[in-house]
Amino acid sequence: PHLLDLQRDANKQISELKFKLVKSEQEVTTLEQNVLRLEGQVCRYKSASENAEKIEDELKVEKRRLQRELRSALDRIEELEVSNSHLSKRLEKMKANRNALLAQQ
């Protein structure tokens, strides 16, 4: 009887250990799947990050180009305003001279 009890206890422990082994193997499989899924996400995020950095660099270049164009356009506007002012003064002088000549006649 004592031997049978020992055998039953041993069989019970073996069954419990087999169950734990199966559970552990399932958990390992689940964790491996999670690792694969997360590695895929890392690759996608890394690719998206690299793409975003590339776009950011392109946008910075475009911004610098547009700022140069803006400065150039503002400089040209200033030149044209100075020229316009000068020409307006000359026109006023010419009108004044014409009016003076007409008044003398």
Secondary structure, DSSP 8 states (H G I E B T S, - for coil): -HHHHHHHHHHHHHHHHHHHHHHHHHHHHHHHHHHHHHHHHHHHHHHHHHHHHHHHHHHHHHHHHHHHHHHHHHHHHHHHHHHHHHHHHHHHHHHHHHHHHHHH-
